[in-house]
């Protein structure tokens, strides 16, 4: 992770082409896209990549993440999956290792009821044009020898991959810091020419136009475009356009990281997504000899102030993971983490420009509410916002307009097309 140089306490106001409020994976991806277009960028975040990004397992799973009544998300997820190979190759070409892996995901069920549920889900996935193939249990155990011999079913999901979000965030930060004060993209007064480790408190406004942000220290950062990408903090900003509601709610998830002893490596060679007594669980391998096991989903106040981990959640994850891979009991528990993911009423992101009384609000783009899908949707969110910054938009994504929950919103919500997903060439 890049360690930014501190900004002097007496720093004057800053100026840039683009401000990105929020240094999670979505904000960093957008900042990278804007920088790649030659713009100077300021990322405003008191603790970059320490929220939902820090806890995320990094599954790039448009197929497995197809949920009932969330079909409108499918086209967006498929488009981002299509963009991922080039996005990863770009970062790798800049010398950053992000843990991107295209090994197919293995879906498994523990008992007969889980088999029926996964078979029903596969029917919905196939109806949407997605590739999910049943596997003989013997073949599944040939792939993953440490799978329990008691599993009831297995499915091959070739289009679902993974990345390491912590390494991805560190790579994006490193790329953003790779310039010098002589470059046009360098922002004087920002750490490493791009980062301000403060909280944004308000949008600077002149009538309908947004001109930048005010920071908690009183410093102002001015820019032609401001992107609000700070997750749960988005709706708390002062100065949002009149009538704009950004209804994001915290959905907490407990997640575990464990070290695999040498004699058990690899515990699994690919992501294993399972269902145990109707409850989902996944095991994601890392190339450093660790695995990630997750994730619970709860909407309570346990973690509201301290990111507290649920004891019941830890127990559930370890119990269910051992049902699928009994050797999990022999691993070393390194970390139990809980973070809040920003959910919306329809679990789809708030993404795009805001429409005011006289048309689009100049200088403002919203990119928040990505819930479970932030890592997967990073490339497409960056591309969509990059297009908006350049003056273009794609009507396919109007269904995700950030003001669609306003009382007077009349945004069209077309059904997602039955698009087929294929392995990248």
C-alpha positions in Angstrom: 0.0 0.0 0.0 1.3 3.5 -0.8 2.1 5.5 2.3 1.1 9.1 1.3 3.1 12.1 2.4 1.2 14.3 4.8 -0.5 17.5 3.6 0.8 20.5 5.6 -1.7 21.8 8.2 -1.6 25.2 6.6 -2.3 23.9 3.1 -4.2 26.3 0.8 -7.2 25.4 -1.2 -6.7 22.8 -3.9 -7.7 22.7 -7.5 -8.0 19.7 -9.9 -10.0 18.6 -12.9 -11.8 15.9 -11.0 -12.6 15.2 -7.3 -13.5 11.7 -6.2 -15.0 11.6 -2.8 -14.2 8.1 -1.5 -11.1 6.0 -1.7 -12.7 2.5 -1.7 -12.3 0.3 -4.7 -15.0 2.1 -6.7 -13.6 5.5 -6.1 -10.0 4.4 -6.8 -11.1 2.7 -10.0 -12.9 5.9 -11.2 -9.9 8.0 -10.2 -7.6 5.7 -12.3 -9.9 6.0 -15.3 -10.0 9.8 -15.0 -6.2 9.9 -14.7 -5.8 7.7 -17.7 -7.7 10.3 -19.7 -5.1 12.9 -18.7 -7.1 14.6 -16.0 -5.7 15.8 -12.6 -7.5 14.0 -9.8 -7.9 14.4 -6.1 -9.2 11.4 -4.0 -10.7 12.6 -0.7 -10.8 9.9 2.0 -9.5 9.9 5.6 -8.6 6.2 5.4 -8.6 4.9 1.8 -9.4 1.2 1.2 -10.2 0.4 4.8 -14.0 0.0 4.5 -15.9 -2.6 2.6 -12.9 -2.9 0.2 -10.7 -4.1 3.1 -13.2 -6.9 4.0 -14.2 -8.0 0.5 -13.4 -11.5 -0.7 -13.0 -10.3 -4.3 -15.2 -12.8 -6.1 -15.9 -11.7 -9.7 -19.1 -13.7 -10.0 -21.8 -12.4 -12.3 -23.2 -15.9 -12.6 -23.2 -16.9 -9.0 -24.4 -13.4 -7.9 -27.6 -13.6 -10.0 -30.3 -13.3 -7.4 -34.0 -13.6 -7.8 -35.7 -10.2 -8.4 -32.3 -8.6 -9.1 -32.3 -9.4 -12.8 -31.8 -5.7 -13.8 -28.3 -6.0 -12.4 -27.3 -8.8 -14.7 -26.4 -6.8 -17.8 -24.3 -4.4 -15.7 -22.5 -7.4 -14.1 -21.9 -9.1 -17.4 -20.5 -6.0 -19.0 -18.1 -5.5 -16.1 -17.0 -9.2 -16.3 -16.3 -8.6 -20.0 -14.1 -5.6 -19.0 -12.2 -7.3 -16.2 -9.4 -9.0 -18.3 -8.3 -5.7 -19.9 -8.7 -3.9 -16.6 -6.4 -6.4 -14.9 -4.0 -6.5 -17.7 -3.6 -2.7 -17.6 -2.7 -2.8 -14.0 -0.4 -5.8 -14.4 1.3 -4.0 -17.2 2.1 -1.2 -14.8 3.9 -3.6 -12.5 1.1 -4.2 -10.0 0.2 -7.7 -8.9 -3.5 -7.8 -7.9 -4.2 -11.5 -7.5 -6.4 -11.8 -10.5 -7.3 -15.4 -11.2 -9.5 -16.8 -13.9 -9.8 -20.4 -12.5 -13.5 -21.4 -12.8 -15.6 -21.4 -9.6 -17.0 -24.6 -8.2 -20.5 -24.6 -6.8 -21.5 -27.3 -4.3 -24.4 -28.3 -2.1 -24.3 -30.1 1.3 -27.5 -32.0 1.3 -30.6 -32.9 -0.8 -32.4 -29.7 0.0 -29.3 -27.7 -1.0 -29.1 -29.7 -4.2 -32.7 -28.8 -5.1 -32.1 -25.1 -4.3 -28.9 -25.0 -6.4 -30.6 -26.8 -9.2 -33.5 -24.3 -9.2 -31.0 -21.5 -9.2 -29.2 -23.1 -12.1 -32.5 -23.1 -14.1 -32.8 -19.4 -13.6 -29.2 -18.8 -14.6 -29.5 -20.9 -17.7 -32.7 -19.1 -18.6 -30.7 -15.9 -18.4 -28.2 -17.3 -20.9 -25.5 -18.1 -18.3 -23.2 -21.1 -18.3 -23.5 -23.4 -15.3 -22.8 -27.1 -15.9 -23.5 -30.0 -13.5 -20.5 -32.0 -12.5 -20.3 -35.6 -11.4 -19.2 -35.7 -7.7 -16.2 -37.8 -8.6 -15.1 -35.2 -11.1 -15.6 -32.4 -8.5 -13.4 -34.3 -6.0 -10.8 -34.9 -8.6 -10.6 -31.2 -9.0 -10.7 -30.5 -5.3 -9.5 -33.6 -3.4 -10.2 -32.1 0.0 -13.9 -31.7 -0.7 -16.1 -33.7 1.7 -17.2 -37.0 0.2 -20.7 -36.2 1.6 -21.5 -33.2 -0.7 -24.7 -33.7 -2.6 -24.0 -31.9 -5.9 -21.5 -29.9 -7.8 -21.6 -27.3 -10.6 -18.9 -25.8 -12.9 -19.2 -22.0 -13.2 -16.5 -21.1 -15.8 -17.2 -17.3 -16.0 -16.8 -16.6 -12.2 -13.3 -15.6 -11.3 -11.6 -13.7 -8.4 -9.2 -10.9 -7.5 -7.6 -9.8 -4.2 -9.3 -6.5 -3.3 -6.5 -5.4 -0.9 -3.8 -5.9 -3.5 -6.1 -4.3 -6.1 -6.6 -1.2 -4.0 -2.8 -1.0 -3.2 -2.1 -1.3 -7.0 -4.5 1.5 -7.9 -3.0 3.7 -5.2 0.5 3.0 -6.5 -0.5 3.8 -10.1 -2.2 7.0 -9.0 1.0 8.0 -7.1 3.2 7.3 -10.1 3.7 10.8 -11.4 5.8 13.9 -10.4 5.2 17.5 -9.6 6.3 18.3 -13.1 3.3 16.4 -14.6 0.1 18.1 -15.5 -1.8 15.5 -13.4 0.0 16.5 -10.1 -2.3 18.4 -7.7 -0.2 20.8 -5.6 -1.1 20.4 -1.9 -2.3 16.8 -2.2 -0.3 13.9 -0.9 1.5 12.2 -3.8 -0.2 14.7 -6.0 -3.6 13.1 -5.7 -4.7 12.2 -2.1 -6.3 14.2 0.7 -6.8 12.2 3.8 -9.7 14.2 5.2 -13.4 13.8 5.2 -15.5 15.8 2.7 -18.3 17.5 4.6 -20.2 19.5 1.9 -20.5 20.1 -1.8 -19.5 23.6 -3.0 -22.4 25.0 -5.0 -23.1 28.0 -7.2 -26.8 27.9 -8.0 -27.3 24.4 -9.6 -23.6 23.8 -10.4 -21.3 21.8 -8.1 -17.8 23.4 -7.9 -16.0 21.1 -5.6 -16.0 20.1 -1.9 -15.4 21.6 1.5 -13.3 19.5 3.9 -13.6 19.1 7.7 -10.5 21.3 8.1 -12.1 24.1 6.2 -9.9 23.7 3.1 -11.8 23.7 -0.2 -11.0 21.6 -3.2 -12.4 23.0 -6.4 -12.9 21.0 -9.6 -14.9 21.0 -12.8 -16.3 17.6 -11.8 -17.0 16.0 -8.4 -17.8 12.3 -8.1 -19.5 11.2 -4.9 -18.3 7.6 -4.3 -18.0 7.4 -0.6 -20.5 4.6 0.1 -22.6 5.0 3.2 -21.3 8.6 3.6 -22.8 9.8 0.4 -26.2 10.7 1.7 -24.6 12.7 4.6 -22.9 15.3 2.5 -24.3 18.8 2.8 -25.1 20.6 -0.3 -26.7 17.8 -2.3 -29.2 19.0 -4.9 -32.6 19.7 -3.5 -34.9 16.7 -3.5 -32.0 14.2 -4.0 -32.2 11.2 -1.8 -29.4 8.7 -1.7 -31.0 5.9 0.4 -28.0 3.7 1.2 -28.2 1.4 4.2 -25.5 -0.6 6.0 -25.5 -4.3 5.4 -22.8 -5.9 7.6 -20.8 -9.0 6.7 -18.4 -11.1 8.8 -15.5 -12.6 6.9 -12.5 -14.8 8.0 -9.0 -15.1 6.8 -7.1 -18.3 7.6 -3.6 -19.7 6.9 -3.3 -23.2 5.3 -0.6 -25.4 6.8 2.0 -26.6 4.3 0.8 -30.2 4.3 -2.7 -29.1 3.3 -1.8 -26.8 0.5 -3.6 -26.1 -1.7 -6.7 -26.4 0.4 -8.7 -25.7 -2.7 -7.4 -24.5 -6.1 -10.4 -22.4 -7.0 -13.2 -20.6 -5.3 -15.8 -22.9 -3.8 -19.2 -21.5 -3.4 -21.5 -23.7 -1.3 -24.8 -24.0 0.2 -25.2 -25.7 3.6 -28.6 -26.2 5.0 -29.9 -23.3 2.8 -27.1 -20.9 3.9 -24.5 -19.7 1.4 -20.8 -19.9 2.3 -17.7 -19.6 0.2 -14.0 -20.4 0.4 -11.6 -18.3 -1.7 -7.9 -19.3 -2.1 -5.1 -16.8 -2.2 -1.7 -17.4 -3.7 0.0 -16.7 -0.4 -1.2 -19.9 1.3 -4.3 -18.3 2.9 -8.0 -18.6 2.2 -10.9 -16.3 2.8 -14.2 -17.7 4.1 -17.3 -15.6 4.0 -19.7 -14.1 4.3 -22.6 -13.4 6.6 -25.2 -10.8 5.8 -26.9 -9.0 8.6 -28.7 -5.7 9.1 -28.2 -5.0 12.8 -26.5 -2.5 15.0 -23.8 -4.7 16.4 -21.1 -3.2 14.1 -22.6 0.3 13.9 -19.7 2.1 15.6 -16.8 -0.4 15.9 -17.0 -2.8 13.0 -17.6 -5.5 15.6 -17.5 -9.1 14.4 -20.5 -11.4 15.3 -19.5 -14.4 17.3 -22.4 -16.3 15.8 -21.3 -15.3 12.4 -17.8 -16.6 12.9 -19.2 -19.9 14.3 -21.6 -20.2 11.3 -18.8 -19.6 8.7 -16.4 -22.1 10.3 -19.1 -24.7 10.8 -20.5 -24.5 7.3 -17.1 -24.3 5.6 -16.0 -27.5 7.4 -19.1 -29.3 6.1 -17.8 -28.7 2.6 -14.1 -29.0 3.3 -13.5 -30.8 6.6 -9.8 -29.8 6.6 -10.8 -26.2 7.4 -10.8 -27.3 11.0 -7.0 -27.6 10.8 -6.3 -24.1 9.5 -4.9 -21.1 11.5 -7.4 -18.3 12.0 -5.6 -15.1 11.2 -8.4 -12.5 11.1 -12.1 -12.0 11.6 -13.4 -8.8 10.0 -16.7 -7.1 9.7 -17.6 -4.2 7.4 -20.7 -2.5 6.2 -21.6 -2.7 2.5 -23.8 0.1 1.1 -27.1 -1.3 0.0 -30.0 0.5 -1.7 -33.7 -0.4 -1.8 -33.4 -2.4 -4.9 -29.8 -3.6 -4.2 -28.5 -1.9 -7.4 -26.0 1.0 -7.5 -26.8 4.7 -7.6 -24.8 5.6 -10.7 -24.8 8.6 -13.0 -25.6 12.2 -13.1 -28.4 13.9 -11.2 -31.3 15.5 -13.0 -32.4 18.8 -11.4 -35.3 21.1 -12.2 -33.6 22.5 -15.3 -31.8 19.3 -16.4 -28.6 17.6 -15.3 -26.8 19.1 -12.4 -23.5 20.3 -13.8 -20.3 19.1 -12.1 -21.8 16.2 -10.2 -21.7 12.4 -10.7 -22.9 9.9 -8.1 -21.4 6.4 -7.8 -22.4 4.6 -4.6 -24.6 1.8 -3.3 -22.8 -1.1 -4.9 -23.6 -3.5 -2.1 -22.2 -7.0 -2.7 -20.9 -6.1 -6.2 -18.3 -3.3 -5.7 -15.2 -5.3 -6.7 -16.9 -6.9 -9.7 -18.4 -3.6 -10.9 -15.3 -1.5 -10.6 -14.3 -1.6 -14.3 -17.8 -0.8 -15.6 -18.4 1.9 -13.0 -15.1 3.5 -14.0 -16.0 3.3 -17.6 -19.4 4.8 -17.2 -18.2 7.6 -15.0 -15.3 8.2 -17.4 -17.8 8.6 -20.2 -19.9 11.0 -18.3 -16.8 13.1 -17.5 -16.1 13.2 -21.2 -19.6 14.3 -22.1 -21.1 10.9 -23.2 -23.6 8.5 -21.7 -24.9 5.1 -22.4 -28.7 4.8 -22.2 -28.4 1.1 -21.1 -27.5 2.3 -17.6 -30.3 4.9 -17.1 -32.1 2.3 -14.9 -29.4 3.0 -12.3 -29.9 6.8 -12.2 -29.0 8.1 -8.7 -32.2 10.1 -8.3 -34.5 7.2 -9.2 -35.9 7.1 -5.6 -36.8 10.8 -5.6 -40.6 11.3 -5.3 -40.8 12.7 -8.8 -38.4 10.3 -10.5 -39.6 8.8 -13.8 -36.6 6.9 -15.0 -37.3 4.0 -17.3 -36.4 0.6 -15.8 -36.1 -1.7 -18.9 -35.8 -5.4 -18.3 -32.3 -6.8 -18.5 -31.8 -8.6 -21.8 -31.0 -12.3 -21.8 -27.4 -11.9 -22.7 -25.1 -14.9 -22.8 -21.8 -14.8 -21.0 -18.7 -16.4 -22.4 -15.1 -16.8 -21.3 -12.9 -13.9 -22.4 -10.9 -14.6 -25.5 
